[in-house]
Amino acid sequence: MGLSNKEKSLIISLIVTLLIFGWYFFGVFSNVTATSSEQLGFNDVIRVIFLIAVLEGIIAWFFQKKGEADLVDERDKLIDTKSYRNSYWTLCIGVWFILMQLLFEASGPWSNAYHTLVFTSPTYIAHLLLLFFVLSEVIHFSTQLYHYRRGI
Amino acid sequence: MSKSLSNNIRRLRFEAGEMTQQMLADKIGVTRQTVFAIEKDKYSPSLEVAFKISNVFEIPLEEVFTYD
């Protein structure tokens, strides 16, 4: 059986997310020595999120237009549950990773050595949080795709 | 040796006047993709959906699904 509209929508959403946020994070993390005025800031994040929201809206409208029934049955709900569980754990791991970074930063004996290893400016911490959020979305889409194709 | 669930839904559909997957899906309240997944043993339906399928074909559950 070919790809259903749901699967096509998931693939396109996944590609759009990877492309846009991949470009964005490449810009952020490829220039880690940038000064605070050179760093990508709040307006850039808003622009990217707005772009993603518009594209996701267009994707949803396009595939709804194709006329596939809007029924969400038990299999869809089960796949949704499993994918949200995986994305939850991804986000949890990310938040704990960042928490540990901040705690090491705050602790006296470790902070000097730590400063030479990682960057803990508020902007980069915010970008790290955003990165883990995006990763959790990618895991969410990927898990759904996997179960729709391979079974559950 | 591990057991697995299998079914005769595809055969039963053809014997029931060549019922399509969409027609069966409409009768039991799931999507056509779910019916396809059940037939291909890629999804084990809930008890409720399994009973609905057996009611559509008017045969006992054990004649639709086998666990071996």
Backbone of each chain as ProteinMPNN parsed JSONL, in Angstrom:
{"seq_chain_A": "MGLSNKEKSLIISLIVTLLIFGWYFFGVFSNVTATSSEQLGFNDVIRVIFLIAVLEGIIAWFFQKKGEADLVDERDKLIDTKSYRNSYWTLCIGVWFILMQLLFEASGPWSNAYHTLVFTSPTYIAHLLLLFFVLSEVIHFSTQLYHYRRGI", "coords_chain_A": {"N_chain_A": [[0.852, -1.196, 0.0], [0.548, 2.214, -0.836], [1.805, 5.431, 0.347], [-0.204, 6.914, 2.85], [-2.32, 9.867, 3.105], [-1.905, 10.967, 5.593], [0.641, 9.983, 6.273], [2.174, 11.15, 4.247], [1.827, 13.827, 4.908], [3.131, 13.842, 7.39], [5.768, 13.248, 6.618], [6.43, 15.478, 5.045], [6.141, 17.512, 6.938], [8.158, 16.751, 8.703], [10.438, 17.05, 7.084], [10.313, 19.795, 6.508], [10.618, 20.872, 9.105], [13.184, 19.893, 9.77], [14.747, 21.118, 7.793], [14.339, 23.94, 8.114], [14.853, 24.454, 10.873], [17.307, 23.211, 10.985], [18.897, 24.834, 9.338], [18.709, 27.154, 10.876], [19.856, 26.432, 13.417], [22.368, 25.72, 12.542], [23.358, 28.202, 11.899], [23.398, 29.31, 14.461], [25.042, 27.62, 16.138], [27.37, 27.304, 14.691], [28.798, 29.477, 15.03], [29.959, 29.963, 17.587], [31.633, 31.651, 18.967], [30.708, 34.126, 18.672], [30.01, 37.56, 19.387], [27.742, 39.055, 21.768], [26.118, 40.786, 20.357], [26.256, 39.793, 17.845], [25.092, 37.377, 17.936], [22.36, 35.204, 17.088], [19.139, 36.319, 17.827], [16.191, 37.082, 19.801], [14.277, 38.042, 17.925], [14.941, 36.612, 15.631], [14.32, 33.995, 16.391], [11.559, 34.23, 16.7], [10.846, 34.785, 14.066], [11.543, 32.388, 12.772], [9.884, 30.523, 14.083], [7.394, 31.541, 13.384], [7.497, 31.172, 10.625], [7.603, 28.364, 10.477], [5.098, 27.781, 11.619], [3.34, 28.864, 9.727], [3.976, 27.335, 7.449], [3.335, 24.741, 8.363], [0.627, 25.079, 8.694], [-0.154, 25.439, 6.032], [0.54, 22.946, 4.981], [-1.207, 21.279, 6.445], [-3.678, 22.286, 5.569], [-3.515, 21.703, 2.817], [-3.442, 18.873, 2.719], [-5.8, 18.261, 3.959], [-7.543, 19.255, 2.148], [-7.337, 17.386, 0.196], [-9.181, 15.549, 0.772], [-9.299, 13.332, 2.442], [-10.843, 11.34, 4.896], [-11.644, 12.646, 8.141], [-11.378, 11.018, 10.274], [-10.216, 9.861, 13.366], [-8.944, 7.07, 14.542], [-8.678, 4.177, 16.795], [-6.153, 3.114, 16.319], [-4.701, 5.295, 15.347], [-4.753, 6.863, 17.665], [-3.294, 5.262, 19.43], [-0.766, 5.211, 18.199], [-0.215, 7.924, 18.325], [-0.016, 8.216, 21.126], [2.26, 6.659, 21.724], [4.193, 8.061, 20.264], [4.144, 10.581, 21.477], [5.069, 9.845, 23.972], [7.735, 9.088, 23.449], [8.729, 11.554, 22.517], [8.402, 13.087, 24.764], [10.253, 11.962, 26.539], [12.602, 12.609, 25.214], [12.597, 15.407, 25.414], [12.668, 15.618, 28.197], [15.211, 14.545, 28.811], [16.781, 16.465, 27.574], [16.137, 18.799, 29.031], [17.055, 18.09, 31.59], [19.779, 17.799, 30.994], [20.488, 20.436, 30.404], [19.867, 21.631, 32.825], [21.772, 20.424, 34.479], [24.057, 21.503, 33.337], [23.749, 24.191, 34.031], [23.827, 23.994, 36.792], [26.411, 23.043, 37.23], [27.75, 25.253, 36.298], [27.04, 27.093, 38.201], [28.231, 26.105, 40.483], [31.027, 26.492, 42.613], [33.778, 25.16, 42.603], [33.816, 23.804, 40.151], [33.221, 25.602, 38.155], [35.178, 27.186, 36.895], [36.766, 25.456, 35.32], [34.735, 24.501, 33.795], [33.828, 26.66, 32.293], [35.643, 26.815, 30.227], [34.877, 24.763, 28.647], [32.171, 24.696, 27.82], [29.512, 26.798, 26.621], [27.687, 29.081, 28.38], [26.034, 31.236, 28.176], [23.016, 33.18, 28.517], [21.657, 33.359, 26.055], [22.634, 31.179, 24.566], [21.86, 29.069, 26.183], [19.122, 29.319, 25.93], [18.893, 28.734, 23.228], [19.768, 26.105, 23.248], [17.712, 24.908, 24.693], [15.643, 25.313, 22.887], [16.641, 23.763, 20.82], [16.449, 21.154, 21.9], [13.709, 21.023, 22.153], [12.956, 21.075, 19.469], [14.203, 18.729, 18.652], [12.65, 16.904, 20.068], [10.245, 17.214, 18.729], [10.975, 16.242, 16.224], [11.499, 13.589, 16.89], [8.911, 12.906, 17.624], [7.476, 13.114, 15.131], [8.956, 11.217, 13.671], [8.603, 8.831, 15.099], [5.864, 8.424, 14.778], [5.767, 8.073, 11.976], [7.315, 5.768, 11.718], [5.744, 3.824, 13.076], [3.389, 3.923, 11.594], [4.254, 2.888, 9.17], [5.603, 0.46, 9.8], [3.967, -0.887, 11.513], [2.178, -1.591, 14.601]], "CA_chain_A": [[0.0, 0.0, 0.0], [1.327, 3.442, -0.906], [1.727, 6.299, 1.517], [-1.478, 7.582, 3.072], [-2.17, 11.328, 3.22], [-1.343, 11.225, 6.921], [2.083, 9.721, 6.207], [2.78, 12.192, 3.397], [1.829, 15.051, 5.707], [4.179, 13.687, 8.408], [7.083, 13.324, 5.963], [6.671, 16.862, 4.651], [6.346, 18.267, 8.184], [9.487, 16.395, 9.21], [11.448, 17.675, 6.213], [10.257, 21.256, 6.729], [11.2, 21.14, 10.429], [14.626, 19.655, 9.722], [15.404, 22.116, 6.933], [14.3, 25.299, 8.662], [15.592, 24.523, 12.131], [18.689, 22.837, 10.692], [19.548, 26.068, 8.88], [18.753, 28.095, 11.998], [20.84, 26.008, 14.416], [23.687, 25.81, 11.921], [23.764, 29.589, 12.088], [23.644, 29.584, 15.875], [26.136, 26.86, 16.744], [28.612, 27.354, 13.917], [29.48, 30.724, 15.358], [29.823, 29.985, 19.038], [32.468, 32.691, 19.569], [30.138, 35.429, 18.308], [29.693, 38.452, 20.498], [26.299, 39.037, 22.047], [25.378, 41.519, 19.326], [26.269, 39.007, 16.603], [24.317, 36.156, 18.114], [20.952, 35.219, 16.686], [18.398, 36.712, 19.024], [14.777, 36.829, 19.997], [13.528, 38.281, 16.68], [15.207, 35.503, 14.7], [13.536, 32.847, 16.85], [10.155, 34.496, 16.38], [10.696, 34.642, 12.61], [11.6, 30.954, 12.425], [8.673, 29.863, 14.595], [6.284, 32.012, 12.545], [7.63, 30.501, 9.331], [7.202, 26.969, 10.677], [3.644, 27.739, 11.859], [2.661, 29.122, 8.444], [4.18, 26.168, 6.569], [2.548, 23.619, 8.902], [-0.766, 25.379, 8.372], [-0.345, 25.178, 4.593], [0.585, 21.482, 4.812], [-2.457, 20.718, 6.991], [-4.76, 22.688, 4.665], [-3.358, 20.992, 1.551], [-3.802, 17.463, 2.831], [-7.215, 18.182, 4.307], [-8.207, 19.564, 0.892], [-7.334, 16.196, -0.645], [-10.458, 14.888, 0.995], [-9.294, 12.125, 3.24], [-11.737, 11.465, 6.059], [-10.99, 13.202, 9.316], [-11.557, 10.077, 11.374], [-9.05, 9.462, 14.157], [-9.425, 5.849, 15.191], [-7.893, 3.694, 17.931], [-4.761, 2.926, 15.896], [-4.109, 6.635, 15.322], [-4.573, 7.307, 19.056], [-2.205, 4.477, 20.018], [0.48, 5.706, 17.606], [-0.02, 9.253, 18.929], [0.432, 8.031, 22.517], [3.651, 6.188, 21.717], [5.087, 9.099, 19.755], [4.259, 11.612, 22.508], [5.92, 9.311, 25.043], [9.132, 9.209, 23.014], [9.151, 12.96, 22.43], [8.466, 13.546, 26.157], [11.538, 11.539, 27.114], [13.652, 13.412, 24.564], [12.569, 16.739, 26.032], [13.119, 15.443, 29.587], [16.674, 14.386, 28.811], [17.335, 17.772, 27.217], [15.984, 19.741, 30.148], [17.993, 17.663, 32.644], [21.127, 18.112, 30.512], [20.701, 21.885, 30.557], [19.87, 21.895, 34.266], [23.08, 20.025, 34.999], [25.01, 22.518, 32.873], [23.584, 25.415, 34.829], [24.263, 23.705, 38.159], [27.878, 23.034, 37.205], [28.149, 26.645, 36.117], [26.819, 27.821, 39.454], [29.031, 25.57, 41.594], [32.32, 27.156, 42.637], [34.993, 24.454, 42.174], [33.749, 23.31, 38.777], [32.818, 26.58, 37.133], [36.306, 27.689, 36.1], [37.073, 24.466, 34.276], [33.539, 24.356, 32.957], [33.745, 27.8, 31.383], [36.449, 26.592, 29.023], [34.335, 23.635, 27.883], [30.86, 24.957, 27.212], [29.058, 28.175, 26.637], [26.49, 29.1, 29.224], [25.342, 32.521, 28.145], [21.561, 32.969, 28.47], [21.196, 33.142, 24.68], [22.93, 29.814, 24.142], [21.009, 28.164, 26.942], [17.801, 29.386, 25.291], [18.969, 27.997, 21.963], [19.845, 24.675, 23.585], [16.344, 24.492, 25.038], [14.897, 25.26, 21.636], [17.153, 22.608, 20.087], [15.863, 19.926, 22.445], [12.292, 21.028, 21.799], [12.865, 20.678, 18.058], [14.542, 17.298, 18.609], [11.496, 16.126, 20.542], [9.266, 17.23, 17.628], [11.481, 15.324, 15.189], [11.243, 12.231, 17.411], [7.445, 12.738, 17.552], [7.118, 12.813, 13.738], [9.637, 9.986, 13.229], [7.954, 7.673, 15.745], [4.585, 8.21, 14.089], [6.044, 7.508, 10.652], [7.793, 4.395, 11.906], [4.644, 2.927, 13.433], [2.433, 3.845, 10.48], [4.814, 2.037, 8.107], [6.024, -0.873, 10.235], [2.936, -1.511, 12.325], [2.257, -1.308, 16.04]], "C_chain_A": [[0.879, 1.234, 0.0], [1.165, 4.259, 0.361], [0.332, 6.904, 1.628], [-1.228, 9.085, 3.16], [-1.552, 11.714, 4.557], [0.177, 11.069, 6.897], [2.794, 10.759, 5.36], [2.889, 13.503, 4.173], [2.934, 15.004, 6.754], [5.566, 13.848, 7.794], [7.41, 14.765, 5.606], [6.913, 17.732, 5.883], [7.742, 18.013, 8.743], [10.58, 17.081, 8.393], [11.492, 19.182, 6.428], [10.923, 21.62, 8.055], [12.711, 20.986, 10.391], [15.341, 20.729, 8.91], [15.476, 23.479, 7.616], [15.103, 25.393, 9.965], [17.033, 24.079, 11.952], [19.485, 24.049, 10.25], [19.741, 27.028, 10.052], [19.84, 27.709, 13.004], [22.245, 25.962, 13.838], [24.234, 27.225, 12.095], [24.126, 29.896, 13.522], [24.934, 28.913, 16.345], [27.416, 26.826, 15.925], [29.409, 28.602, 14.269], [29.456, 30.941, 16.864], [30.665, 31.07, 19.696], [31.928, 34.085, 19.254], [29.911, 36.27, 19.557], [28.179, 38.488, 20.67], [25.511, 39.782, 20.976], [25.326, 40.745, 18.017], [25.399, 37.755, 16.709], [22.901, 36.332, 17.59], [20.111, 35.449, 17.936], [16.924, 36.388, 18.95], [13.997, 36.993, 18.694], [13.72, 37.15, 15.68], [14.41, 34.263, 15.084], [12.074, 33.033, 16.47], [9.907, 34.304, 14.889], [10.642, 33.181, 12.209], [10.32, 30.244, 12.872], [7.461, 30.272, 13.767], [6.297, 31.306, 11.198], [7.168, 29.046, 9.419], [5.676, 26.871, 10.822], [2.883, 27.93, 10.548], [2.778, 27.892, 7.538], [3.368, 24.966, 7.048], [1.062, 23.83, 8.61], [-1.078, 25.078, 6.913], [-0.366, 23.674, 4.335], [-0.725, 20.858, 5.283], [-3.629, 21.043, 6.069], [-4.716, 21.885, 3.374], [-3.835, 19.548, 1.661], [-5.247, 17.28, 3.273], [-8.039, 18.388, 3.053], [-8.308, 18.319, 0.027], [-8.496, 15.271, -0.319], [-10.419, 13.622, 1.799], [-10.126, 12.349, 4.489], [-10.955, 11.874, 7.299], [-11.014, 12.27, 10.509], [-10.224, 9.769, 12.039], [-9.482, 8.231, 14.938], [-8.439, 5.369, 16.264], [-6.422, 3.514, 17.568], [-4.028, 4.271, 15.86], [-3.813, 7.111, 16.752], [-3.42, 6.561, 19.718], [-0.852, 4.959, 19.491], [0.813, 7.09, 18.166], [0.559, 9.138, 20.34], [1.896, 7.622, 22.56], [4.602, 7.288, 21.259], [5.235, 10.229, 20.78], [5.129, 11.133, 23.667], [7.389, 9.458, 24.674], [9.59, 10.666, 22.987], [9.236, 13.552, 23.847], [9.808, 13.2, 26.773], [12.707, 12.312, 26.503], [13.738, 14.784, 25.22], [13.058, 16.673, 27.487], [14.631, 15.375, 29.67], [17.335, 15.725, 28.515], [17.273, 18.744, 28.371], [16.945, 19.375, 31.286], [19.435, 17.97, 32.263], [21.433, 19.594, 30.746], [20.72, 22.277, 32.031], [21.233, 21.568, 34.867], [24.158, 21.03, 34.588], [24.955, 23.752, 33.762], [24.057, 25.202, 36.259], [25.792, 23.663, 38.247], [28.434, 24.459, 37.107], [28.089, 27.397, 37.437], [27.72, 27.342, 40.589], [30.46, 26.086, 41.49], [33.466, 26.362, 42.056], [34.976, 24.065, 40.697], [33.692, 24.424, 37.747], [33.991, 27.078, 36.301], [36.66, 26.734, 34.971], [35.923, 24.387, 33.28], [33.444, 25.455, 31.918], [34.53, 27.565, 30.101], [35.854, 25.513, 28.122], [33.021, 23.993, 27.171], [30.517, 26.44, 27.336], [27.738, 28.237, 27.397], [25.83, 30.465, 29.244], [23.84, 32.258, 28.048], [21.057, 32.699, 27.06], [21.452, 31.698, 24.239], [22.129, 28.778, 24.919], [19.615, 28.142, 26.315], [17.8, 28.598, 23.985], [19.068, 26.499, 22.186], [18.463, 24.127, 23.92], [15.504, 24.337, 23.774], [15.327, 24.044, 20.811], [16.523, 21.312, 20.583], [14.366, 19.864, 22.178], [12.114, 20.56, 20.359], [13.185, 19.189, 17.904], [13.35, 16.449, 19.035], [10.397, 16.108, 19.472], [9.684, 16.273, 16.52], [11.234, 13.878, 15.611], [9.748, 11.912, 17.32], [7.016, 12.34, 16.139], [7.682, 11.456, 13.323], [8.976, 8.745, 13.831], [6.62, 7.379, 15.07], [4.807, 7.54, 12.734], [6.444, 6.044, 10.761], [6.616, 3.465, 12.176], [3.598, 2.834, 12.335], [2.941, 2.923, 9.383], [5.048, 0.602, 8.579], [4.966, -1.616, 11.037], [3.181, -1.249, 13.806], [1.627, -2.442, 16.841]], "O_chain_A": [[1.852, 1.302, 0.751], [0.493, 3.854, 1.31], [-0.243, 7.351, 0.636], [-0.086, 9.53, 3.276], [-0.776, 12.666, 4.644], [0.908, 11.906, 7.427], [3.889, 11.203, 5.705], [3.903, 14.197, 4.107], [3.606, 16.008, 6.989], [6.435, 14.5, 8.371], [8.527, 15.228, 5.834], [7.792, 18.594, 5.871], [8.421, 18.934, 9.197], [11.532, 17.627, 8.951], [12.567, 19.776, 6.519], [11.703, 22.57, 8.12], [13.441, 21.831, 10.909], [16.414, 21.194, 9.295], [16.54, 24.094, 7.686], [15.925, 26.293, 10.137], [17.905, 24.527, 12.696], [20.602, 24.276, 10.716], [20.8, 27.637, 10.202], [20.649, 28.549, 13.4], [23.218, 26.147, 14.569], [25.411, 27.42, 12.397], [25.058, 30.658, 13.78], [25.816, 29.576, 16.89], [28.447, 26.365, 16.414], [30.557, 28.756, 13.852], [28.991, 31.972, 17.349], [30.445, 31.389, 20.865], [32.581, 35.093, 19.523], [29.652, 35.745, 20.64], [27.434, 38.008, 19.816], [24.356, 39.445, 20.715], [24.465, 40.998, 17.175], [25.022, 37.156, 15.702], [22.321, 37.418, 17.631], [20.351, 34.838, 18.977], [16.474, 35.553, 18.165], [13.139, 36.165, 18.386], [12.789, 36.771, 14.969], [13.886, 33.562, 14.218], [11.429, 32.107, 15.978], [8.891, 33.736, 14.489], [9.801, 32.779, 11.405], [9.747, 29.456, 12.119], [6.596, 29.444, 13.479], [5.255, 30.894, 10.69], [6.44, 28.559, 8.554], [5.042, 25.997, 10.231], [1.897, 27.239, 10.29], [1.794, 27.462, 6.935], [2.779, 24.251, 6.236], [0.334, 22.882, 8.316], [-2.134, 24.531, 6.595], [-1.189, 23.184, 3.563], [-1.29, 20.005, 4.598], [-4.475, 20.187, 5.812], [-5.752, 21.435, 2.885], [-4.554, 19.06, 0.789], [-5.855, 16.247, 2.989], [-9.1, 17.785, 2.893], [-9.231, 18.186, -0.776], [-8.762, 14.318, -1.051], [-11.41, 12.893, 1.844], [-10.106, 13.434, 5.069], [-9.794, 11.511, 7.486], [-10.706, 12.678, 11.629], [-9.236, 9.457, 11.374], [-10.277, 8.322, 15.873], [-7.484, 6.07, 16.597], [-5.543, 3.732, 18.402], [-2.878, 4.372, 16.289], [-2.758, 7.689, 17.016], [-2.653, 7.15, 20.48], [0.1, 5.098, 20.26], [1.973, 7.392, 18.447], [1.491, 9.854, 20.705], [2.679, 8.168, 23.337], [5.696, 7.431, 21.805], [6.325, 10.779, 20.938], [5.845, 11.928, 24.275], [8.197, 9.901, 25.49], [10.711, 10.975, 23.39], [10.063, 14.43, 24.095], [10.43, 14.026, 27.442], [13.679, 12.629, 27.188], [14.827, 15.261, 25.541], [13.773, 17.563, 27.948], [15.256, 16.052, 30.486], [18.337, 16.077, 29.137], [18.248, 19.437, 28.66], [17.575, 20.254, 31.875], [20.231, 18.359, 33.118], [22.509, 19.948, 31.229], [21.49, 23.146, 32.439], [21.776, 22.337, 35.66], [25.046, 21.366, 35.371], [25.983, 24.281, 34.185], [24.619, 26.108, 36.873], [26.39, 24.17, 39.196], [29.432, 24.811, 37.736], [28.951, 28.217, 37.751], [27.953, 28.077, 41.549], [31.036, 26.114, 40.403], [34.092, 26.822, 41.101], [36.03, 24.006, 40.064], [34.07, 24.222, 36.593], [33.822, 27.366, 35.116], [36.832, 27.141, 33.822], [36.13, 24.226, 32.078], [33.024, 25.21, 30.787], [34.153, 28.04, 29.03], [36.268, 25.36, 26.973], [32.817, 23.606, 26.02], [31.159, 27.201, 28.06], [26.791, 27.518, 27.077], [25.147, 30.818, 30.205], [23.435, 31.211, 27.544], [20.136, 31.903, 26.873], [20.595, 31.071, 23.616], [21.762, 27.734, 24.379], [19.001, 27.083, 26.184], [16.842, 27.891, 23.671], [18.522, 25.712, 21.414], [18.089, 23.035, 23.492], [14.76, 23.369, 23.613], [14.5, 23.381, 20.186], [16.112, 20.47, 19.785], [13.811, 18.78, 21.997], [11.234, 19.752, 20.063], [12.537, 18.477, 17.136], [13.073, 15.407, 18.441], [9.698, 15.107, 19.32], [8.848, 15.577, 15.945], [10.817, 13.047, 14.805], [9.365, 10.793, 16.981], [6.291, 11.362, 15.955], [6.99, 10.647, 12.706], [8.811, 7.732, 13.152], [6.287, 6.221, 14.82], [4.131, 6.572, 12.387], [5.975, 5.196, 10.002], [6.515, 2.41, 11.549], [2.981, 1.784, 12.156], [2.148, 2.244, 8.73], [4.737, -0.354, 7.868], [5.056, -2.83, 11.221], [4.236, -0.758, 14.207], [1.597, -2.388, 18.07]]}, "seq_chain_B": "MSKSLSNNIRRLRFEAGEMTQQMLADKIGVTRQTVFAIEKDKYSPSLEVAFKISNVFEIPLEEVFTYD", "coords_chain_B": {"N_chain_B": [[8.149, -21.264, 21.631], [7.045, -18.221, 20.227], [3.722, -16.875, 20.255], [1.402, -15.585, 17.791], [-1.009, -13.214, 16.546], [-3.342, -13.857, 14.003], [-5.444, -13.406, 11.038], [-8.492, -13.856, 9.063], [-9.587, -11.928, 7.519], [-9.361, -10.707, 4.982], [-10.055, -12.755, 3.178], [-12.646, -13.25, 4.099], [-13.876, -10.854, 3.468], [-13.909, -10.889, 0.67], [-15.524, -13.059, 0.283], [-17.872, -12.085, 1.231], [-19.415, -10.8, -0.777], [-17.438, -9.376, -2.134], [-16.572, -7.219, -0.527], [-15.191, -4.051, 0.052], [-12.155, -2.694, 1.565], [-12.661, -0.146, 2.526], [-15.433, -0.181, 2.817], [-15.752, -2.074, 4.847], [-14.33, -0.73, 6.828], [-15.946, 1.512, 7.246], [-18.168, 0.278, 8.34], [-17.236, -0.663, 10.803], [-16.164, 1.514, 12.01], [-13.528, 2.519, 11.779], [-10.469, 3.648, 10.13], [-9.651, 3.149, 6.619], [-6.974, 2.539, 6.334], [-6.405, 1.385, 8.783], [-7.865, -1.002, 8.65], [-6.456, -2.202, 6.581], [-3.952, -2.469, 7.87], [-4.647, -4.267, 9.9], [-5.327, -6.545, 8.399], [-2.855, -7.151, 7.326], [-1.514, -8.034, 9.506], [-0.216, -6.074, 10.954], [-1.248, -4.66, 12.942], [-2.917, -5.16, 15.961], [-6.234, -5.318, 16.644], [-8.458, -3.673, 19.01], [-10.509, -5.303, 21.506], [-13.14, -4.556, 21.19], [-13.273, -3.622, 18.509], [-12.556, -5.958, 17.228], [-14.74, -7.639, 17.866], [-16.723, -6.2, 16.551], [-15.949, -6.576, 13.91], [-16.325, -9.36, 13.654], [-19.07, -9.403, 14.001], [-19.935, -8.082, 11.703], [-19.395, -9.956, 9.714], [-20.908, -11.957, 10.667], [-20.071, -14.25, 12.063], [-18.438, -16.374, 14.536], [-15.949, -14.959, 16.776], [-13.594, -16.459, 16.936], [-13.391, -17.557, 14.454], [-12.654, -15.556, 12.876], [-10.308, -14.432, 13.92], [-7.172, -15.89, 14.801], [-4.999, -17.276, 17.236], [-1.956, -18.307, 17.295]], "CA_chain_B": [[7.883, -20.538, 20.381], [6.112, -17.147, 20.543], [2.476, -16.923, 19.498], [1.02, -14.313, 17.192], [-2.405, -13.116, 16.127], [-3.544, -13.752, 12.556], [-6.868, -13.283, 10.748], [-8.972, -14.231, 7.723], [-10.479, -10.829, 7.137], [-9.317, -10.475, 3.537], [-10.868, -13.81, 2.551], [-14.044, -13.043, 4.492], [-14.387, -9.7, 2.7], [-14.203, -11.313, -0.707], [-16.67, -13.982, 0.322], [-19.07, -11.293, 1.565], [-19.788, -9.956, -1.914], [-16.298, -8.52, -2.501], [-16.583, -5.995, 0.286], [-13.903, -3.349, 0.028], [-11.622, -2.32, 2.876], [-13.346, 1.079, 2.946], [-16.78, -0.545, 3.261], [-15.596, -2.692, 6.176], [-13.894, 0.326, 7.748], [-17.126, 2.334, 7.572], [-19.08, -0.493, 9.202], [-16.708, -0.88, 12.152], [-15.789, 2.8, 12.599], [-12.085, 2.815, 11.736], [-10.039, 4.099, 8.799], [-9.29, 2.08, 5.683], [-5.583, 2.181, 6.625], [-6.408, 0.473, 9.941], [-8.302, -2.308, 8.145], [-5.301, -2.73, 5.85], [-2.94, -2.868, 8.859], [-5.139, -5.478, 10.581], [-5.208, -7.676, 7.462], [-1.429, -7.457, 7.14], [-0.966, -8.379, 10.837], [0.634, -4.991, 11.447], [-1.95, -4.022, 14.06], [-3.888, -6.016, 16.637], [-7.328, -4.421, 17.029], [-9.011, -3.819, 20.352], [-11.566, -6.319, 21.618], [-14.368, -3.963, 20.651], [-13.201, -3.625, 17.042], [-12.55, -7.376, 16.819], [-16.131, -8.113, 17.933], [-17.477, -5.514, 15.479], [-15.604, -7.257, 12.648], [-17.008, -10.66, 13.614], [-20.512, -9.135, 13.826], [-20.166, -7.719, 10.289], [-19.406, -11.194, 8.918], [-21.866, -12.841, 11.34], [-19.423, -15.494, 12.454], [-17.769, -16.204, 15.839], [-14.654, -14.273, 16.789], [-12.5, -17.421, 16.726], [-13.275, -17.881, 13.027], [-12.042, -14.394, 12.215], [-8.938, -14.287, 14.432], [-6.557, -17.053, 15.427], [-3.813, -16.946, 18.04], [-1.093, -19.495, 17.368]], "C_chain_B": [[6.798, -19.48, 20.63], [4.882, -17.245, 19.638], [2.219, -15.577, 18.859], [-0.42, -14.408, 16.695], [-2.459, -13.058, 14.605], [-5.05, -13.72, 12.288], [-7.177, -13.662, 9.308], [-9.804, -13.128, 7.101], [-10.502, -10.624, 5.631], [-10.19, -11.49, 2.81], [-12.338, -13.591, 2.849], [-14.671, -11.872, 3.725], [-14.769, -10.11, 1.281], [-15.403, -12.241, -0.752], [-17.968, -13.248, 0.627], [-19.399, -10.318, 0.447], [-18.703, -8.954, -2.281], [-16.372, -7.153, -1.808], [-15.211, -5.347, 0.234], [-13.435, -3.047, 1.456], [-12.349, -1.08, 3.407], [-14.739, 0.757, 3.485], [-16.711, -1.165, 4.658], [-15.213, -1.629, 7.206], [-15.083, 1.182, 8.185], [-18.061, 1.593, 8.534], [-18.576, -0.603, 10.633], [-16.161, 0.398, 12.794], [-14.293, 3.051, 12.715], [-11.737, 3.295, 10.324], [-9.682, 2.898, 7.923], [-7.861, 1.604, 5.951], [-5.498, 1.217, 7.816], [-6.859, -0.921, 9.508], [-7.155, -2.981, 7.395], [-4.245, -3.252, 6.827], [-3.36, -4.137, 9.595], [-4.956, -6.69, 9.674], [-3.763, -8.117, 7.286], [-0.734, -7.838, 8.451], [0.006, -7.326, 11.35], [-0.017, -4.272, 12.622], [-2.934, -5.03, 14.63], [-5.02, -5.142, 17.145], [-7.74, -4.644, 18.479], [-10.111, -4.881, 20.321], [-12.859, -5.817, 20.973], [-14.38, -4.025, 19.128], [-13.225, -5.06, 16.518], [-13.969, -7.935, 16.817], [-16.985, -7.47, 16.833], [-17.225, -6.192, 14.138], [-16.346, -8.591, 12.564], [-18.519, -10.475, 13.45], [-20.845, -8.787, 12.375], [-20.28, -8.988, 9.447], [-20.334, -12.249, 9.507], [-21.289, -14.221, 11.594], [-18.734, -15.276, 13.792], [-16.384, -15.578, 15.694], [-13.508, -15.22, 16.433], [-12.347, -17.8, 15.257], [-12.694, -16.711, 12.242], [-10.567, -14.301, 12.608], [-8.462, -15.601, 15.018], [-5.274, -16.603, 16.125], [-2.978, -18.208, 18.162], [0.307, -19.193, 16.856]], "O_chain_B": [[5.746, -19.799, 21.184], [4.957, -17.624, 18.47], [2.736, -14.553, 19.306], [-0.964, -15.487, 16.46], [-1.712, -12.302, 13.983], [-5.846, -13.973, 13.192], [-6.292, -13.774, 8.46], [-10.643, -13.391, 6.238], [-11.567, -10.389, 5.061], [-10.971, -11.128, 1.931], [-13.184, -13.727, 1.965], [-15.852, -11.905, 3.381], [-15.818, -9.723, 0.767], [-16.194, -12.216, -1.694], [-19.05, -13.745, 0.312], [-19.635, -9.137, 0.7], [-18.995, -7.828, -2.685], [-16.25, -6.1, -2.434], [-14.191, -6.024, 0.36], [-14.203, -3.131, 2.414], [-12.62, -0.983, 4.604], [-15.178, 1.338, 4.478], [-17.503, -0.828, 5.539], [-15.72, -1.636, 8.328], [-15.205, 1.533, 9.359], [-18.665, 2.196, 9.421], [-19.37, -0.634, 11.573], [-15.748, 0.393, 13.954], [-13.843, 3.72, 13.645], [-12.594, 3.343, 9.442], [-9.446, 1.793, 8.412], [-7.563, 0.417, 5.816], [-4.631, 0.344, 7.854], [-6.291, -1.918, 9.954], [-6.912, -4.177, 7.555], [-3.706, -4.342, 6.64], [-2.522, -4.992, 9.882], [-4.489, -7.739, 10.118], [-3.48, -9.303, 7.118], [0.491, -7.951, 8.498], [0.939, -7.639, 12.09], [0.585, -3.385, 13.226], [-3.686, -5.671, 13.896], [-4.789, -4.294, 18.006], [-7.415, -5.663, 19.088], [-10.574, -5.295, 19.258], [-13.568, -6.566, 20.301], [-15.373, -4.431, 18.525], [-13.839, -5.342, 15.489], [-14.362, -8.627, 15.878], [-17.859, -8.118, 16.258], [-18.14, -6.367, 13.333], [-16.928, -8.917, 11.529], [-19.176, -11.306, 12.824], [-21.909, -9.152, 11.874], [-21.146, -9.09, 8.577], [-20.525, -13.312, 8.917], [-21.948, -15.235, 11.363], [-18.464, -14.135, 14.165], [-15.745, -15.657, 14.644], [-12.574, -14.842, 15.725], [-11.301, -18.306, 14.851], [-12.294, -16.86, 11.087], [-9.694, -14.118, 11.76], [-9.227, -16.334, 15.646], [-4.574, -15.695, 15.677], [-3.24, -19.066, 19.005], [1.164, -20.077, 16.844]]}, "name": "protein", "num_of_chains": 2, "seq": "MGLSNKEKSLIISLIVTLLIFGWYFFGVFSNVTATSSEQLGFNDVIRVIFLIAVLEGIIAWFFQKKGEADLVDERDKLIDTKSYRNSYWTLCIGVWFILMQLLFEASGPWSNAYHTLVFTSPTYIAHLLLLFFVLSEVIHFSTQLYHYRRGIMSKSLSNNIRRLRFEAGEMTQQMLADKIGVTRQTVFAIEKDKYSPSLEVAFKISNVFEIPLEEVFTYD"}
